[in-house]
Amino acid sequence: MPAFAYQALDATGKTCRGVLQGDTARAVRGILRERGLSPLRVDEVGEGSQPRRGLQRGLGGAALALLTRQLATLIGAGLPVEEALAALSEQAASERQRALTVALRARVMEGSTLARAMAGFPDSFPDVYSASVAAGEQSGKLETVLEKLADHAEARDALAQKVLAALAYPLLLGIVAVAVVAGLLAWVVPQIVGVFQNLGQTLPLATRALIAFSAFVRGWGWLLVLALVAGAVGWRLALRREAVRRRRDALLLRLPLAGRLVRAANTVRATRTLALLAGSAVPLLDALAIAAGVVANRPMREALLQSALKVREGASFSRALGDSGQFPPVALRLIASGERSGQLPRMLAEAAAEQQRELDRWLTALTSVLGPAVILAVGAMVLFIVLAILLPIFNLNQMVK
């Protein structure tokens, strides 16, 4: 039975979207009217059709990992794929997830494989899903492959959360610091320092500097904010050019601390994806092309694609990857060991784990350093403001005389 994506109005006039199964679009409209909805649009979601807008947004990392884990469990319990998808659609945590599982089931019921059905929703299922699931279906190890994909999705989501958590605290401190200092300069300092200006005496250098800076913030602060916004917009527009993005990525790799973090994070993504694909019996050349898609840094992505060309010409994977100079030596040694021992998937997973540990160490160090550094910087600025205000008070007797 095909699935249909619908858009309808409820009794309050609110727009509702979802997916229903029915024999025809007319039958689905009848179901909607029975539910008290006024159908606006009903489109079939089947083989060769385009995903509707609600499905194009895709699932988040945590939701994708949970969906994959549940699907693996149900298939491992002996349920056919279409029944497992039907069960998942009934207990979906969100409308988006339910619509996705219903659409997948509709394509499977029409005779499509699960891999081809997933490939129809690339915003929810990356290329690594369709390639791994296809290999699992061919080998009869779909449950095992889905378990590995769930582990992979959970690890990717955990990595993103770690990076976000490491940068969120210093960023929040910086925003608060800028707001506090701007407030002091714009409102507090002028009211206090204005008393000393009326004395007609020469103020200390620090006080004069503070008064000048406060006047600049009050008079030209809006221009500074406008320049920052214009700079951010200009930078976003410039990043639409591939050459600019590549130069930015290359610069990030050359920076002392950021370079190690970027290199480690992208190495984790690449090696973990390669370990999953190689363990699922996906050919290495295909695995390299898919893994290049998950690497965000362009020079490292190009290194993976170049290594695929060298492997096709007969070179070993570790040597081809090492010639680029973009990947950590420890990871290359583990990959070379895996090639010699015939255990490349296991050593790729070990390389991913080793780089994950190094990334965790650097993120911990970054968090422990950036937070106090921002606090010290704020303290230094506040101390300067306080001293600039107190210096005239200390000399108040001499100024009055």
Buried (B, 14 or more C-beta within 10 A) or exposed (E): EBBBBBBBBEEEEEEBBBBBBBEEBEBBBEBBEEEEBEBEEBBBBBBEBEBBEBBEEBBBBBBBBBBBBBBBBBBBEEBEBBEBBBBBBEEBEEEBBBBBBBBBBBBBBBEBBBBBBBBBBBEBBBBBBBBBBBBBBEEEBBBBBBBBBBBBBBBBBBBBEBBEEBBEEBEEBBEEBEEEBBEBBEEEBBEBBEEBBEEEBEBBEBBBEBBEBBEEBBEEBEEEEEEEEEEEEEEEEEEEEEEEBBBBBBEBBEEEEBBBBBBBBBBBBBBBBBBBBBBBBBEBEBBBBBBBBBBEBBBBBBBBBBBBEBBEEEBBBBBBBBEBEBBBEEBBBBBBBBBEEEBBBBBBBBBBBBBBEBBBEBBEEBBEEBBEEBEEBBEEBBEBBEBBBEBBEEBBEEBEE
